[in-house]
Amino acid sequence: MSDENVALHQASRIRAYVEAVKALNATAAEPMTADELETWSSWAHAQADRIDPVVSGGYKSQPAEPT
């Protein structure tokens, strides 16, 4: 469960980073185009979803039996 907790926080940090980049891009001297920003943010969100145990369903896996 500790690994899942770490992954969940990592995914949250990625999503926060995407939002920060979008906010900064809106006022940047040389902003990314809308298409570039959408491509990048979609990729970043997919990475966050991939490691997020809630979104990916990883929380459903049964813990290993202690030996």
PyMOL Python script that loads the backbone (N, CA, C, O; Angstrom):
from pymol import cmd

cmd.read_pdbstr("""\
ATOM      1  N   MET A   1       0.818  -1.188   0.000  1.00  0.00           N
ATOM      2  CA  MET A   1       0.000   0.000   0.000  1.00  0.00           C
ATOM      3  C   MET A   1       0.866   1.259   0.000  1.00  0.00           C
ATOM      4  O   MET A   1       0.464   2.288  -0.541  1.00  0.00           O
ATOM      5  N   SER A   2       2.020   1.183   0.588  1.00  0.00           N
ATOM      6  CA  SER A   2       2.913   2.339   0.614  1.00  0.00           C
ATOM      7  C   SER A   2       3.295   2.769  -0.799  1.00  0.00           C
ATOM      8  O   SER A   2       3.339   3.962  -1.098  1.00  0.00           O
ATOM      9  N   ASP A   3       3.572   1.792  -1.669  1.00  0.00           N
ATOM     10  CA  ASP A   3       3.914   2.111  -3.056  1.00  0.00           C
ATOM     11  C   ASP A   3       2.753   2.797  -3.765  1.00  0.00           C
ATOM     12  O   ASP A   3       2.956   3.727  -4.546  1.00  0.00           O
ATOM     13  N   GLU A   4       1.533   2.336  -3.490  1.00  0.00           N
ATOM     14  CA  GLU A   4       0.357   2.955  -4.097  1.00  0.00           C
ATOM     15  C   GLU A   4       0.185   4.388  -3.613  1.00  0.00           C
ATOM     16  O   GLU A   4      -0.189   5.265  -4.390  1.00  0.00           O
ATOM     17  N   ASN A   5       0.453   4.628  -2.350  1.00  0.00           N
ATOM     18  CA  ASN A   5       0.368   5.973  -1.798  1.00  0.00           C
ATOM     19  C   ASN A   5       1.370   6.897  -2.490  1.00  0.00           C
ATOM     20  O   ASN A   5       1.037   8.024  -2.858  1.00  0.00           O
ATOM     21  N   VAL A   6       2.581   6.417  -2.659  1.00  0.00           N
ATOM     22  CA  VAL A   6       3.615   7.204  -3.342  1.00  0.00           C
ATOM     23  C   VAL A   6       3.186   7.490  -4.780  1.00  0.00           C
ATOM     24  O   VAL A   6       3.320   8.617  -5.257  1.00  0.00           O
ATOM     25  N   ALA A   7       2.671   6.473  -5.470  1.00  0.00           N
ATOM     26  CA  ALA A   7       2.245   6.645  -6.860  1.00  0.00           C
ATOM     27  C   ALA A   7       1.093   7.642  -6.968  1.00  0.00           C
ATOM     28  O   ALA A   7       1.053   8.452  -7.895  1.00  0.00           O
ATOM     29  N   LEU A   8       0.162   7.582  -6.024  1.00  0.00           N
ATOM     30  CA  LEU A   8      -0.963   8.516  -6.033  1.00  0.00           C
ATOM     31  C   LEU A   8      -0.473   9.955  -5.876  1.00  0.00           C
ATOM     32  O   LEU A   8      -0.942  10.853  -6.576  1.00  0.00           O
ATOM     33  N   HIS A   9       0.459  10.170  -4.968  1.00  0.00           N
ATOM     34  CA  HIS A   9       0.995  11.517  -4.768  1.00  0.00           C
ATOM     35  C   HIS A   9       1.803  11.981  -5.981  1.00  0.00           C
ATOM     36  O   HIS A   9       1.751  13.155  -6.349  1.00  0.00           O
ATOM     37  N   GLN A  10       2.539  11.075  -6.594  1.00  0.00           N
ATOM     38  CA  GLN A  10       3.296  11.418  -7.809  1.00  0.00           C
ATOM     39  C   GLN A  10       2.333  11.836  -8.919  1.00  0.00           C
ATOM     40  O   GLN A  10       2.571  12.829  -9.607  1.00  0.00           O
ATOM     41  N   ALA A  11       1.256  11.089  -9.092  1.00  0.00           N
ATOM     42  CA  ALA A  11       0.263  11.425 -10.112  1.00  0.00           C
ATOM     43  C   ALA A  11      -0.359  12.791  -9.829  1.00  0.00           C
ATOM     44  O   ALA A  11      -0.579  13.578 -10.749  1.00  0.00           O
ATOM     45  N   SER A  12      -0.639  13.070  -8.573  1.00  0.00           N
ATOM     46  CA  SER A  12      -1.202  14.375  -8.197  1.00  0.00           C
ATOM     47  C   SER A  12      -0.222  15.503  -8.494  1.00  0.00           C
ATOM     48  O   SER A  12      -0.621  16.576  -8.948  1.00  0.00           O
ATOM     49  N   ARG A  13       1.054  15.260  -8.238  1.00  0.00           N
ATOM     50  CA  ARG A  13       2.071  16.283  -8.529  1.00  0.00           C
ATOM     51  C   ARG A  13       2.187  16.529 -10.031  1.00  0.00           C
ATOM     52  O   ARG A  13       2.369  17.668 -10.459  1.00  0.00           O
ATOM     53  N   ILE A  14       2.082  15.472 -10.832  1.00  0.00           N
ATOM     54  CA  ILE A  14       2.119  15.643 -12.289  1.00  0.00           C
ATOM     55  C   ILE A  14       0.939  16.496 -12.737  1.00  0.00           C
ATOM     56  O   ILE A  14       1.103  17.411 -13.543  1.00  0.00           O
ATOM     57  N   ARG A  15      -0.242  16.201 -12.220  1.00  0.00           N
ATOM     58  CA  ARG A  15      -1.432  16.972 -12.610  1.00  0.00           C
ATOM     59  C   ARG A  15      -1.314  18.437 -12.182  1.00  0.00           C
ATOM     60  O   ARG A  15      -1.721  19.333 -12.922  1.00  0.00           O
ATOM     61  N   ALA A  16      -0.768  18.680 -11.015  1.00  0.00           N
ATOM     62  CA  ALA A  16      -0.563  20.059 -10.557  1.00  0.00           C
ATOM     63  C   ALA A  16       0.457  20.767 -11.440  1.00  0.00           C
ATOM     64  O   ALA A  16       0.300  21.948 -11.751  1.00  0.00           O
ATOM     65  N   TYR A  17       1.494  20.052 -11.842  1.00  0.00           N
ATOM     66  CA  TYR A  17       2.513  20.615 -12.734  1.00  0.00           C
ATOM     67  C   TYR A  17       1.885  21.016 -14.068  1.00  0.00           C
ATOM     68  O   TYR A  17       2.182  22.088 -14.596  1.00  0.00           O
ATOM     69  N   VAL A  18       1.029  20.171 -14.608  1.00  0.00           N
ATOM     70  CA  VAL A  18       0.357  20.485 -15.874  1.00  0.00           C
ATOM     71  C   VAL A  18      -0.452  21.771 -15.730  1.00  0.00           C
ATOM     72  O   VAL A  18      -0.401  22.638 -16.602  1.00  0.00           O
ATOM     73  N   GLU A  19      -1.188  21.897 -14.645  1.00  0.00           N
ATOM     74  CA  GLU A  19      -1.988  23.106 -14.436  1.00  0.00           C
ATOM     75  C   GLU A  19      -1.105  24.343 -14.277  1.00  0.00           C
ATOM     76  O   GLU A  19      -1.459  25.419 -14.759  1.00  0.00           O
ATOM     77  N   ALA A  20       0.029  24.201 -13.613  1.00  0.00           N
ATOM     78  CA  ALA A  20       0.953  25.329 -13.457  1.00  0.00           C
ATOM     79  C   ALA A  20       1.526  25.751 -14.805  1.00  0.00           C
ATOM     80  O   ALA A  20       1.651  26.944 -15.082  1.00  0.00           O
ATOM     81  N   VAL A  21       1.873  24.781 -15.640  1.00  0.00           N
ATOM     82  CA  VAL A  21       2.402  25.101 -16.972  1.00  0.00           C
ATOM     83  C   VAL A  21       1.335  25.804 -17.805  1.00  0.00           C
ATOM     84  O   VAL A  21       1.628  26.781 -18.494  1.00  0.00           O
ATOM     85  N   LYS A  22       0.106  25.314 -17.744  1.00  0.00           N
ATOM     86  CA  LYS A  22      -0.978  25.961 -18.497  1.00  0.00           C
ATOM     87  C   LYS A  22      -1.167  27.406 -18.050  1.00  0.00           C
ATOM     88  O   LYS A  22      -1.335  28.294 -18.885  1.00  0.00           O
ATOM     89  N   ALA A  23      -1.142  27.647 -16.751  1.00  0.00           N
ATOM     90  CA  ALA A  23      -1.315  29.005 -16.231  1.00  0.00           C
ATOM     91  C   ALA A  23      -0.174  29.906 -16.671  1.00  0.00           C
ATOM     92  O   ALA A  23      -0.400  31.040 -17.091  1.00  0.00           O
ATOM     93  N   LEU A  24       1.039  29.411 -16.576  1.00  0.00           N
ATOM     94  CA  LEU A  24       2.191  30.207 -16.988  1.00  0.00           C
ATOM     95  C   LEU A  24       2.176  30.445 -18.490  1.00  0.00           C
ATOM     96  O   LEU A  24       2.514  31.536 -18.950  1.00  0.00           O
ATOM     97  N   ASN A  25       1.791  29.440 -19.251  1.00  0.00           N
ATOM     98  CA  ASN A  25       1.773  29.563 -20.704  1.00  0.00           C
ATOM     99  C   ASN A  25       0.833  30.682 -21.155  1.00  0.00           C
ATOM    100  O   ASN A  25       1.079  31.335 -22.168  1.00  0.00           O
ATOM    101  N   ALA A  26      -0.233  30.895 -20.405  1.00  0.00           N
ATOM    102  CA  ALA A  26      -1.210  31.922 -20.768  1.00  0.00           C
ATOM    103  C   ALA A  26      -0.607  33.322 -20.764  1.00  0.00           C
ATOM    104  O   ALA A  26      -1.095  34.210 -21.462  1.00  0.00           O
ATOM    105  N   THR A  27       0.453  33.523 -19.979  1.00  0.00           N
ATOM    106  CA  THR A  27       1.069  34.854 -19.894  1.00  0.00           C
ATOM    107  C   THR A  27       2.529  34.859 -20.347  1.00  0.00           C
ATOM    108  O   THR A  27       3.229  35.857 -20.173  1.00  0.00           O
ATOM    109  N   ALA A  28       2.986  33.758 -20.923  1.00  0.00           N
ATOM    110  CA  ALA A  28       4.392  33.644 -21.335  1.00  0.00           C
ATOM    111  C   ALA A  28       4.690  34.541 -22.531  1.00  0.00           C
ATOM    112  O   ALA A  28       3.830  34.775 -23.380  1.00  0.00           O
ATOM    113  N   ALA A  29       5.916  35.034 -22.581  1.00  0.00           N
ATOM    114  CA  ALA A  29       6.347  35.860 -23.708  1.00  0.00           C
ATOM    115  C   ALA A  29       6.357  35.052 -25.002  1.00  0.00           C
ATOM    116  O   ALA A  29       6.022  35.569 -26.068  1.00  0.00           O
ATOM    117  N   GLU A  30       6.739  33.788 -24.900  1.00  0.00           N
ATOM    118  CA  GLU A  30       6.750  32.894 -26.059  1.00  0.00           C
ATOM    119  C   GLU A  30       5.974  31.622 -25.706  1.00  0.00           C
ATOM    120  O   GLU A  30       6.573  30.577 -25.450  1.00  0.00           O
ATOM    121  N   PRO A  31       4.650  31.713 -25.694  1.00  0.00           N
ATOM    122  CA  PRO A  31       3.852  30.562 -25.259  1.00  0.00           C
ATOM    123  C   PRO A  31       3.847  29.429 -26.281  1.00  0.00           C
ATOM    124  O   PRO A  31       4.112  29.624 -27.467  1.00  0.00           O
ATOM    125  N   MET A  32       3.536  28.243 -25.776  1.00  0.00           N
ATOM    126  CA  MET A  32       3.294  27.112 -26.661  1.00  0.00           C
ATOM    127  C   MET A  32       1.987  27.392 -27.396  1.00  0.00           C
ATOM    128  O   MET A  32       1.112  28.083 -26.875  1.00  0.00           O
ATOM    129  N   THR A  33       1.857  26.857 -28.601  1.00  0.00           N
ATOM    130  CA  THR A  33       0.579  26.992 -29.300  1.00  0.00           C
ATOM    131  C   THR A  33      -0.460  26.149 -28.573  1.00  0.00           C
ATOM    132  O   THR A  33      -0.122  25.278 -27.771  1.00  0.00           O
ATOM    133  N   ALA A  34      -1.711  26.417 -28.862  1.00  0.00           N
ATOM    134  CA  ALA A  34      -2.790  25.651 -28.233  1.00  0.00           C
ATOM    135  C   ALA A  34      -2.649  24.164 -28.550  1.00  0.00           C
ATOM    136  O   ALA A  34      -2.856  23.319 -27.680  1.00  0.00           O
ATOM    137  N   ASP A  35      -2.295  23.847 -29.797  1.00  0.00           N
ATOM    138  CA  ASP A  35      -2.118  22.441 -30.174  1.00  0.00           C
ATOM    139  C   ASP A  35      -0.939  21.809 -29.445  1.00  0.00           C
ATOM    140  O   ASP A  35      -1.040  20.672 -28.984  1.00  0.00           O
ATOM    141  N   GLU A  36       0.173  22.525 -29.333  1.00  0.00           N
ATOM    142  CA  GLU A  36       1.342  22.003 -28.614  1.00  0.00           C
ATOM    143  C   GLU A  36       1.006  21.761 -27.148  1.00  0.00           C
ATOM    144  O   GLU A  36       1.351  20.724 -26.582  1.00  0.00           O
ATOM    145  N   LEU A  37       0.331  22.728 -26.546  1.00  0.00           N
ATOM    146  CA  LEU A  37      -0.025  22.605 -25.137  1.00  0.00           C
ATOM    147  C   LEU A  37      -0.990  21.446 -24.915  1.00  0.00           C
ATOM    148  O   LEU A  37      -0.858  20.706 -23.940  1.00  0.00           O
ATOM    149  N   GLU A  38      -1.948  21.286 -25.803  1.00  0.00           N
ATOM    150  CA  GLU A  38      -2.907  20.187 -25.680  1.00  0.00           C
ATOM    151  C   GLU A  38      -2.212  18.837 -25.843  1.00  0.00           C
ATOM    152  O   GLU A  38      -2.489  17.904 -25.090  1.00  0.00           O
ATOM    153  N   THR A  39      -1.317  18.729 -26.817  1.00  0.00           N
ATOM    154  CA  THR A  39      -0.578  17.477 -27.022  1.00  0.00           C
ATOM    155  C   THR A  39       0.246  17.140 -25.794  1.00  0.00           C
ATOM    156  O   THR A  39       0.215  16.007 -25.312  1.00  0.00           O
ATOM    157  N   TRP A  40       0.985  18.119 -25.285  1.00  0.00           N
ATOM    158  CA  TRP A  40       1.836  17.888 -24.118  1.00  0.00           C
ATOM    159  C   TRP A  40       1.004  17.563 -22.882  1.00  0.00           C
ATOM    160  O   TRP A  40       1.317  16.621 -22.154  1.00  0.00           O
ATOM    161  N   SER A  41      -0.056  18.337 -22.639  1.00  0.00           N
ATOM    162  CA  SER A  41      -0.846  18.111 -21.428  1.00  0.00           C
ATOM    163  C   SER A  41      -1.587  16.775 -21.494  1.00  0.00           C
ATOM    164  O   SER A  41      -1.746  16.113 -20.468  1.00  0.00           O
ATOM    165  N   SER A  42      -2.036  16.373 -22.667  1.00  0.00           N
ATOM    166  CA  SER A  42      -2.673  15.059 -22.807  1.00  0.00           C
ATOM    167  C   SER A  42      -1.688  13.947 -22.495  1.00  0.00           C
ATOM    168  O   SER A  42      -2.025  12.981 -21.810  1.00  0.00           O
ATOM    169  N   TRP A  43      -0.467  14.087 -22.999  1.00  0.00           N
ATOM    170  CA  TRP A  43       0.580  13.101 -22.715  1.00  0.00           C
ATOM    171  C   TRP A  43       0.864  13.052 -21.214  1.00  0.00           C
ATOM    172  O   TRP A  43       0.933  11.971 -20.629  1.00  0.00           O
ATOM    173  N   ALA A  44       1.027  14.215 -20.592  1.00  0.00           N
ATOM    174  CA  ALA A  44       1.350  14.266 -19.166  1.00  0.00           C
ATOM    175  C   ALA A  44       0.220  13.679 -18.324  1.00  0.00           C
ATOM    176  O   ALA A  44       0.475  12.946 -17.368  1.00  0.00           O
ATOM    177  N   HIS A  45      -1.017  13.996 -18.671  1.00  0.00           N
ATOM    178  CA  HIS A  45      -2.154  13.433 -17.933  1.00  0.00           C
ATOM    179  C   HIS A  45      -2.222  11.913 -18.109  1.00  0.00           C
ATOM    180  O   HIS A  45      -2.566  11.197 -17.169  1.00  0.00           O
ATOM    181  N   ALA A  46      -1.900  11.424 -19.296  1.00  0.00           N
ATOM    182  CA  ALA A  46      -1.883   9.972 -19.513  1.00  0.00           C
ATOM    183  C   ALA A  46      -0.828   9.308 -18.637  1.00  0.00           C
ATOM    184  O   ALA A  46      -1.052   8.218 -18.112  1.00  0.00           O
ATOM    185  N   GLN A  47       0.324   9.964 -18.477  1.00  0.00           N
ATOM    186  CA  GLN A  47       1.362   9.417 -17.600  1.00  0.00           C
ATOM    187  C   GLN A  47       0.871   9.386 -16.156  1.00  0.00           C
ATOM    188  O   GLN A  47       1.092   8.410 -15.440  1.00  0.00           O
ATOM    189  N   ALA A  48       0.209  10.453 -15.737  1.00  0.00           N
ATOM    190  CA  ALA A  48      -0.338  10.495 -14.378  1.00  0.00           C
ATOM    191  C   ALA A  48      -1.384   9.397 -14.185  1.00  0.00           C
ATOM    192  O   ALA A  48      -1.382   8.708 -13.165  1.00  0.00           O
ATOM    193  N   ASP A  49      -2.268   9.236 -15.155  1.00  0.00           N
ATOM    194  CA  ASP A  49      -3.300   8.202 -15.062  1.00  0.00           C
ATOM    195  C   ASP A  49      -2.689   6.805 -15.012  1.00  0.00           C
ATOM    196  O   ASP A  49      -3.197   5.924 -14.319  1.00  0.00           O
ATOM    197  N   ARG A  50      -1.606   6.608 -15.744  1.00  0.00           N
ATOM    198  CA  ARG A  50      -0.958   5.300 -15.798  1.00  0.00           C
ATOM    199  C   ARG A  50      -0.419   4.886 -14.432  1.00  0.00           C
ATOM    200  O   ARG A  50      -0.505   3.716 -14.061  1.00  0.00           O
ATOM    201  N   ILE A  51       0.136   5.840 -13.680  1.00  0.00           N
ATOM    202  CA  ILE A  51       0.728   5.488 -12.385  1.00  0.00           C
ATOM    203  C   ILE A  51      -0.244   5.650 -11.219  1.00  0.00           C
ATOM    204  O   ILE A  51       0.039   5.189 -10.113  1.00  0.00           O
ATOM    205  N   ASP A  52      -1.368   6.289 -11.449  1.00  0.00           N
ATOM    206  CA  ASP A  52      -2.359   6.525 -10.391  1.00  0.00           C
ATOM    207  C   ASP A  52      -3.090   5.218 -10.081  1.00  0.00           C
ATOM    208  O   ASP A  52      -3.798   4.696 -10.942  1.00  0.00           O
ATOM    209  N   PRO A  53      -2.933   4.677  -8.868  1.00  0.00           N
ATOM    210  CA  PRO A  53      -3.565   3.399  -8.559  1.00  0.00           C
ATOM    211  C   PRO A  53      -5.093   3.467  -8.508  1.00  0.00           C
ATOM    212  O   PRO A  53      -5.759   2.440  -8.642  1.00  0.00           O
ATOM    213  N   VAL A  54      -5.648   4.649  -8.319  1.00  0.00           N
ATOM    214  CA  VAL A  54      -7.101   4.787  -8.294  1.00  0.00           C
ATOM    215  C   VAL A  54      -7.634   4.775  -9.722  1.00  0.00           C
ATOM    216  O   VAL A  54      -8.555   4.020 -10.034  1.00  0.00           O
ATOM    217  N   VAL A  55      -7.066   5.602 -10.584  1.00  0.00           N
ATOM    218  CA  VAL A  55      -7.515   5.686 -11.975  1.00  0.00           C
ATOM    219  C   VAL A  55      -7.227   4.385 -12.722  1.00  0.00           C
ATOM    220  O   VAL A  55      -8.070   3.905 -13.479  1.00  0.00           O
ATOM    221  N   SER A  56      -6.044   3.814 -12.513  1.00  0.00           N
ATOM    222  CA  SER A  56      -5.650   2.601 -13.242  1.00  0.00           C
ATOM    223  C   SER A  56      -6.282   1.333 -12.678  1.00  0.00           C
ATOM    224  O   SER A  56      -6.213   0.277 -13.306  1.00  0.00           O
ATOM    225  N   GLY A  57      -6.892   1.426 -11.506  1.00  0.00           N
ATOM    226  CA  GLY A  57      -7.510   0.262 -10.883  1.00  0.00           C
ATOM    227  C   GLY A  57      -6.539  -0.596 -10.098  1.00  0.00           C
ATOM    228  O   GLY A  57      -6.890  -1.695  -9.669  1.00  0.00           O
ATOM    229  N   GLY A  58      -5.322  -0.111  -9.902  1.00  0.00           N
ATOM    230  CA  GLY A  58      -4.319  -0.865  -9.162  1.00  0.00           C
ATOM    231  C   GLY A  58      -4.718  -1.159  -7.727  1.00  0.00           C
ATOM    232  O   GLY A  58      -4.235  -2.118  -7.124  1.00  0.00           O
ATOM    233  N   TYR A  59      -5.593  -0.339  -7.185  1.00  0.00           N
ATOM    234  CA  TYR A  59      -6.038  -0.550  -5.801  1.00  0.00           C
ATOM    235  C   TYR A  59      -6.842  -1.840  -5.657  1.00  0.00           C
ATOM    236  O   TYR A  59      -7.011  -2.342  -4.546  1.00  0.00           O
ATOM    237  N   LYS A  60      -7.333  -2.376  -6.759  1.00  0.00           N
ATOM    238  CA  LYS A  60      -8.150  -3.587  -6.711  1.00  0.00           C
ATOM    239  C   LYS A  60      -7.330  -4.859  -6.535  1.00  0.00           C
ATOM    240  O   LYS A  60      -7.878  -5.897  -6.164  1.00  0.00           O
ATOM    241  N   SER A  61      -6.031  -4.796  -6.796  1.00  0.00           N
ATOM    242  CA  SER A  61      -5.217  -6.007  -6.696  1.00  0.00           C
ATOM    243  C   SER A  61      -5.100  -6.443  -5.242  1.00  0.00           C
ATOM    244  O   SER A  61      -4.991  -5.619  -4.334  1.00  0.00           O
ATOM    245  N   GLN A  62      -5.124  -7.716  -5.051  1.00  0.00           N
ATOM    246  CA  GLN A  62      -5.057  -8.288  -3.707  1.00  0.00           C
ATOM    247  C   GLN A  62      -3.629  -8.243  -3.190  1.00  0.00           C
ATOM    248  O   GLN A  62      -2.696  -8.536  -3.937  1.00  0.00           O
ATOM    249  N   PRO A  63      -3.442  -7.884  -1.929  1.00  0.00           N
ATOM    250  CA  PRO A  63      -2.090  -7.902  -1.366  1.00  0.00           C
ATOM    251  C   PRO A  63      -1.576  -9.337  -1.264  1.00  0.00           C
ATOM    252  O   PRO A  63      -2.349 -10.279  -1.089  1.00  0.00           O
ATOM    253  N   ALA A  64      -0.269  -9.480  -1.376  1.00  0.00           N
ATOM    254  CA  ALA A  64       0.351 -10.799  -1.265  1.00  0.00           C
ATOM    255  C   ALA A  64       0.207 -11.315   0.159  1.00  0.00           C
ATOM    256  O   ALA A  64       0.263 -10.545   1.118  1.00  0.00           O
ATOM    257  N   GLU A  65       0.025 -12.598   0.285  1.00  0.00           N
ATOM    258  CA  GLU A  65      -0.057 -13.225   1.604  1.00  0.00           C
ATOM    259  C   GLU A  65       1.316 -13.203   2.257  1.00  0.00           C
ATOM    260  O   GLU A  65       2.316 -13.469   1.590  1.00  0.00           O
ATOM    261  N   PRO A  66       1.386 -12.893   3.540  1.00  0.00           N
ATOM    262  CA  PRO A  66       2.687 -12.916   4.213  1.00  0.00           C
ATOM    263  C   PRO A  66       3.236 -14.341   4.265  1.00  0.00           C
ATOM    264  O   PRO A  66       2.485 -15.308   4.397  1.00  0.00           O
ATOM    265  N   THR A  67       4.541 -14.448   4.161  1.00  0.00           N
ATOM    266  CA  THR A  67       5.169 -15.779   4.206  1.00  0.00           C
ATOM    267  C   THR A  67       5.947 -15.963   5.476  1.00  0.00           C
ATOM    268  O   THR A  67       6.542 -17.020   5.688  1.00  0.00           O
TER     269      THR A  67
END
""", "prot")
cmd.dss("prot")
cmd.show_as("cartoon", "prot")
cmd.util.cbc("prot")
cmd.orient("prot")
